[in-house]
């Protein structure tokens, strides 16, 4: 019966958990989408890496191309995609309400390539020039316009040209532009091409600290001599660049398990070293472009869980949430257990006290017992002794009282035997006398 009750209890617990876990922690959708950038850009390449890793969890991540970060944000707000890679500076972290960041992923340098005949040292010197500011919808354009504006360069005193990175690079080489802004990886084809053109130079942001004090999303990074090409020594001297960070951004209503899977995936993709990144520097809770998601905050604080490191992600997600469910239950069980322990102790004390009362009652009455009484009480003592030895299971903390009880029981048994022998001797002494009479 006891085994049957245990089995029934386990089955009921499993059924309850089967309904409780999905209700508290619903599984992510089988298919979801990420908005990246053009098929020649870094965002799209990273999207494909995410897709490959997530496919191992039997989930389908669809990678969508876009014009850039601005379009990615629009798609997120309109519910067209679930995830987007977004350049820093596009969103205001203090004002954003609907979108959340899962973390920053890596540095994106702000490149300003210009015709070295201009010999400029400050952006203010770009007045009266033709400037490529990136395509409409790209992340380059808003950053370029902000930096130009604080330097007094506007559409009133300069010519702004909107176009793709590749086209702007060609226009600068052909003399159709005087300078171009690009927010892109150093491995970009456009960067590699322009950096090796003799009459094109990379702008050195020698006032980086001033820009960082105005725009909190900006960082300063060093482009070392020869960093782009050691053989050709490109660049031929170190440069200070400004940089934003790429962010993995989601809608605030995203499935929490999906958010966890995404930051777990990003950690695998972006954790290594880069041209500007130290090993383990990214993904990060710093340099974010929208408020940080709670799952990311937990991940950056605690790291991947034991289950995530040793089991498929979806299995790990269930185990992790089981722990979350069981811990509060344990906090309830503990005080209940503490309250039950005194009751158990009282119960054990009452049992031992009952046995002591019985043997004490027998011991007090020994001196007035008849032979018939003694026979009855010796049988009673034997029954108590059997109950104590074979039928009673006491915890170790009560063993001292248990053995004291048995010693007293033997003492009472000896008193009964002494009284029986005394009465038997008297009876035997009286028998001859009666017979003689």
C-alpha positions in Angstrom: 0.0 0.0 0.0 2.8 2.3 0.9 4.6 1.7 -2.5 1.4 2.3 -4.3 0.8 5.6 -2.6 4.3 6.7 -3.5 3.8 5.8 -7.2 0.4 7.7 -7.3 2.1 10.7 -5.7 4.9 10.7 -8.3 2.4 10.4 -11.2 0.3 13.3 -9.9 3.4 15.4 -9.4 4.5 14.8 -13.0 1.1 15.6 -14.4 1.0 18.9 -12.4 4.5 19.8 -13.6 3.6 19.0 -17.2 0.9 21.7 -17.0 2.8 24.1 -14.7 6.1 24.3 -16.5 4.7 25.3 -20.0 2.3 27.8 -18.3 5.2 29.5 -16.4 7.8 29.1 -19.1 6.2 28.6 -22.6 8.4 27.1 -25.3 9.6 29.4 -28.0 7.9 29.3 -31.5 9.4 26.8 -33.9 10.0 29.6 -36.5 11.1 33.2 -36.1 12.8 35.9 -38.1 15.8 38.2 -37.8 16.3 41.4 -39.8 20.0 42.0 -40.6 21.4 44.1 -43.5 22.5 43.6 -47.1 23.8 40.2 -48.2 27.4 41.7 -48.4 27.3 43.1 -44.9 28.5 41.7 -41.5 24.9 41.8 -40.0 23.7 39.3 -42.7 26.8 37.1 -42.2 26.2 36.9 -38.4 22.5 36.2 -39.0 23.5 33.1 -41.0 25.8 32.0 -38.2 22.9 32.3 -35.7 20.7 30.4 -38.1 23.2 27.5 -38.3 23.5 27.2 -34.5 19.8 27.5 -33.8 19.0 24.9 -36.4 20.7 22.3 -34.0 17.8 23.0 -31.6 15.3 21.9 -34.3 14.2 25.6 -34.6 14.1 27.6 -37.8 15.5 31.1 -37.8 14.7 33.0 -41.1 17.4 35.6 -42.0 16.0 38.7 -43.8 18.0 41.2 -45.6 17.4 45.0 -45.2 18.7 48.4 -46.0 20.2 48.6 -42.5 19.5 49.5 -38.8 16.7 52.0 -39.4 14.7 49.6 -41.5 15.4 46.9 -38.9 13.9 49.0 -36.1 10.8 49.8 -38.2 10.3 46.1 -38.9 10.6 45.3 -35.1 8.1 48.0 -34.2 5.6 46.8 -36.9 5.9 43.2 -35.8 7.3 42.1 -39.1 10.3 40.4 -37.5 11.1 39.0 -34.0 14.8 40.0 -33.8 17.0 42.6 -35.4 20.7 43.6 -35.3 20.7 47.4 -34.7 23.6 49.8 -34.7 24.2 52.0 -31.7 22.9 55.5 -31.9 19.7 54.6 -33.6 17.6 54.2 -30.4 17.6 56.3 -27.2 18.1 53.9 -24.3 16.5 56.3 -21.9 13.3 56.8 -23.9 12.8 53.4 -25.4 9.8 51.5 -24.1 8.8 48.8 -26.6 12.2 47.4 -27.6 14.9 45.7 -25.5 18.5 44.9 -26.1 19.9 41.4 -25.5 23.3 42.9 -25.4 26.0 44.6 -27.5 27.9 42.3 -29.9 31.0 44.0 -31.2 32.5 47.4 -32.1 31.5 49.0 -35.4 34.0 51.7 -36.3 32.9 55.0 -37.8 35.1 55.4 -40.8 35.5 58.7 -42.5 37.5 58.3 -45.8 38.4 61.5 -47.5 40.5 62.8 -50.4 43.9 63.4 -48.8 44.3 66.5 -50.9 41.9 68.1 -48.4 44.3 67.5 -45.6 41.6 67.9 -43.0 42.1 67.6 -39.2 38.6 68.4 -38.1 35.2 67.6 -39.5 34.4 71.3 -39.5 36.7 71.5 -42.6 34.2 69.5 -44.6 32.1 72.6 -45.3 31.7 73.1 -48.9 32.5 69.5 -49.8 30.5 66.6 -51.3 29.9 64.0 -48.5 28.5 60.5 -48.8 26.3 59.8 -45.7 25.1 56.3 -46.5 21.9 54.9 -47.9 18.5 55.9 -46.6 17.4 53.4 -43.9 21.0 52.5 -43.1 22.6 53.0 -39.7 25.4 55.1 -41.2 23.2 58.0 -42.1 21.8 59.1 -38.7 25.3 58.9 -37.1 27.0 60.8 -39.9 24.4 63.5 -39.8 24.8 63.9 -36.0 28.6 64.1 -36.2 28.4 66.6 -39.0 25.8 68.7 -37.3 27.8 69.2 -34.1 30.6 70.4 -36.4 28.5 72.9 -38.1 28.3 71.0 -41.4 24.8 71.0 -42.8 22.9 70.8 -46.1 23.2 74.6 -46.2 27.0 74.5 -46.6 27.8 71.0 -47.9 26.3 68.5 -50.4 25.1 65.3 -48.8 24.8 62.2 -51.0 22.8 59.2 -50.0 24.0 55.9 -51.4 25.2 52.4 -50.6 28.7 51.8 -49.2 30.0 50.2 -52.4 28.7 53.0 -54.6 30.1 55.7 -52.2 33.5 54.0 -52.3 33.6 54.1 -56.1 32.4 57.7 -56.2 35.2 58.8 -53.8 37.8 57.0 -55.9 36.4 58.5 -59.0 36.5 62.0 -57.5 32.7 62.4 -57.4 32.8 62.7 -53.6 35.3 64.4 -51.3 34.5 62.3 -48.2 32.3 59.4 -47.2 31.0 58.1 -43.8 30.8 54.4 -43.2 29.7 52.5 -40.1 30.9 49.0 -40.9 33.3 46.2 -40.0 37.0 46.6 -40.9 36.6 43.4 -43.0 34.1 45.2 -45.2 35.0 45.2 -48.9 34.5 48.9 -49.1 36.8 49.6 -46.2 39.5 47.3 -47.5 39.3 48.9 -51.0 39.5 52.6 -49.8 42.2 51.9 -47.2 44.6 50.9 -49.9 44.0 53.8 -52.3 47.0 56.1 -52.2 45.1 59.4 -52.4 42.5 58.4 -49.9 43.1 58.8 -46.2 41.3 57.7 -43.0 40.2 60.5 -40.7 41.8 60.5 -37.3 39.3 61.5 -34.5 41.9 63.3 -32.4 39.0 64.8 -30.4 37.4 61.5 -29.5 36.8 62.4 -25.8 34.8 65.4 -26.8 32.5 63.4 -29.0 32.1 60.7 -26.3 31.0 63.3 -23.8 28.3 64.5 -26.2 27.1 61.1 -27.4 27.1 58.3 -24.8 26.7 55.6 -27.3 30.1 56.3 -28.8 33.4 54.7 -27.9 36.9 55.4 -29.0 39.1 52.7 -30.4 42.6 52.5 -31.8 43.3 51.3 -35.3 46.9 50.3 -35.1 49.5 50.7 -37.8 49.2 47.8 -40.2 46.0 46.6 -38.6 44.2 46.3 -42.0 47.1 44.9 -43.9 50.5 44.1 -42.4 52.1 43.4 -45.8 51.2 46.8 -47.2 51.3 48.5 -43.8 47.7 49.8 -43.9 47.2 52.2 -42.3 50.8 53.6 -42.3 50.2 55.1 -38.8 47.9 54.5 -35.9 44.5 56.2 -36.0 41.9 57.0 -33.3 38.4 56.0 -34.5 35.0 56.5 -33.0 32.8 53.4 -32.8 29.3 52.4 -32.0 28.3 48.8 -31.1 26.0 46.4 -32.9 23.1 45.3 -30.6 20.8 42.4 -30.7 17.4 44.0 -30.3 14.0 42.4 -29.7 10.4 43.5 -28.8 9.7 43.5 -25.1 7.0 40.8 -25.5 9.4 38.2 -26.9 9.2 34.7 -25.5 11.7 34.6 -22.6 13.1 31.2 -23.7 13.7 32.6 -27.1 15.5 35.6 -25.6 17.7 33.2 -23.6 18.5 31.1 -26.6 19.5 34.2 -28.6 21.9 35.6 -26.0 23.3 32.1 -25.5 23.8 31.9 -29.3 25.3 35.4 -29.5 27.8 34.4 -26.8 29.0 31.5 -29.0 29.4 33.8 -32.0 30.9 37.0 -30.5 32.9 35.8 -27.5 36.2 35.6 -29.4 38.8 38.3 -30.1 38.5 40.7 -33.0 40.4 43.6 -34.6 39.2 45.9 -31.8 37.6 43.4 -29.3 39.4 41.5 -26.5 38.5 37.8 -25.9 35.3 37.6 -23.7 34.6 41.4 -24.0 31.4 40.7 -26.0 28.5 40.1 -25.9 28.1 42.8 -23.2 25.6 44.6 -21.1 27.6 47.8 -21.8 27.1 50.1 -24.8 23.5 49.0 -25.3 21.1 50.9 -27.5 17.9 50.0 -25.7 17.1 48.8 -22.1 18.6 45.5 -21.2 16.3 42.4 -21.3 15.9 40.6 -17.9 17.1 37.3 -19.4 20.3 39.0 -20.6 20.8 40.6 -17.2 20.6 37.2 -15.6 22.9 35.7 -18.2 25.6 38.4 -17.9 25.5 38.0 -14.1 25.4 34.2 -13.8 26.6 32.9 -17.1 25.3 29.8 -18.8 23.7 27.4 -16.4 24.9 23.9 -15.8 22.1 22.5 -17.9 22.8 24.9 -20.8 26.4 23.8 -20.9 25.6 20.1 -20.8 22.2 19.5 -22.5 20.4 20.7 -25.6 19.1 24.2 -25.0 15.4 23.3 -25.0 16.0 20.5 -22.5 18.1 22.8 -20.4 15.3 25.5 -20.4 12.9 23.0 -18.9 15.3 21.9 -16.2 16.2 25.5 -15.3 12.6 26.4 -14.9 11.9 23.3 -12.8 14.5 24.6 -10.4 12.8 28.0 -10.4 9.5 26.3 -9.6 10.9 23.8 -7.0 12.9 26.3 -5.0 9.9 28.3 -3.8 8.2 25.0 -3.0 11.2 24.0 -0.8 10.9 27.3 1.0 7.4 26.3 1.9 8.4 22.7 2.8 11.2 23.8 5.2 9.0 25.8 7.6 6.3 23.1 7.4 9.0 20.6 8.2 10.1 22.7 11.1 6.6 22.9 12.4 6.1 19.2 12.0 9.3 18.2 13.8 8.1 19.4 17.3 4.9 17.4 16.7 6.9 14.3 15.9 9.1 14.9 18.9 6.0 15.2 21.1 4.6 12.0 19.7 7.8 10.1 20.4 8.1 11.5 23.9 4.5 10.5 24.6 5.2 6.9 23.5 8.2 6.6 25.7 6.4 8.3 28.6 3.5 5.8 28.2 5.9 2.8 28.5 7.6 4.4 31.5 4.2 5.0 33.2 3.3 1.3 32.7 6.5 -0.1 34.1 6.5 2.5 36.9 2.9 1.4 37.8 4.0 -2.2 37.9 7.0 -1.5 40.0 5.1 0.5 42.6 2.6 -2.4 43.0 5.1 -5.3 43.2 5.2 -5.5 47.0 1.4 -6.2 47.2 1.1 -8.6 44.2 0.0 -12.2 44.5 1.6 -15.0 42.5 -1.3 -14.7 40.0 -0.7 -10.9 39.7 3.0 -11.5 39.1 2.5 -14.1 36.4 0.1 -11.6 34.6 2.6 -8.7 34.9 5.6 -10.7 33.8 3.6 -11.6 30.7 2.8 -7.9 30.2 6.5 -6.9 30.7 7.5 -9.6 28.1 5.0 -8.1 25.6 6.4 -4.6 26.1 9.9 -5.9 25.7 9.0 -7.5 22.4 7.3 -4.4 21.2 10.4 -2.3 22.0 12.9 -4.8 20.4 11.0 -5.8 17.2 8.2 -3.5 16.4 9.4 0.0 17.4 11.7 2.0 15.1 13.1 5.1 16.8 15.5 7.7 15.3 19.0 7.8 16.6 18.4 10.9 18.7 16.0 8.8 20.9 18.2 5.7 21.3 19.6 6.8 24.7 16.1 7.0 26.2 15.2 3.7 24.4 18.0 1.8 26.1 17.3 3.4 29.4 13.7 2.3 29.1 14.8 -1.3 28.4 17.2 -1.2 31.4 14.3 -0.1 33.6 12.1 -2.7 32.1 14.6 -5.4 33.1 14.9 -3.9 36.6 11.1 -4.2 37.0 11.2 -7.8 35.6 13.8 -8.6 38.3 11.7 -7.1 41.0 8.7 -9.2 39.9 10.8 -12.4 39.9 12.2 -11.6 43.3 8.7 -11.0 44.6 7.5 -14.3 42.9 10.4 -16.2 44.5 9.7 -14.7 47.9 6.0 -15.6 47.7 6.8 -19.1 46.4 9.2 -19.7 49.3 6.6 -18.6 51.8 4.0 -20.8 50.2 6.4 -23.8 50.2 7.2 -23.1 53.9 3.6 -23.1 54.9 2.7 -26.4 53.0 4.5 -28.9 55.5 3.0 -27.1 58.5 -0.5 -27.5 57.2 0.2 -31.1 56.2 1.5 -31.9 59.8 -1.6 -30.4 61.4 
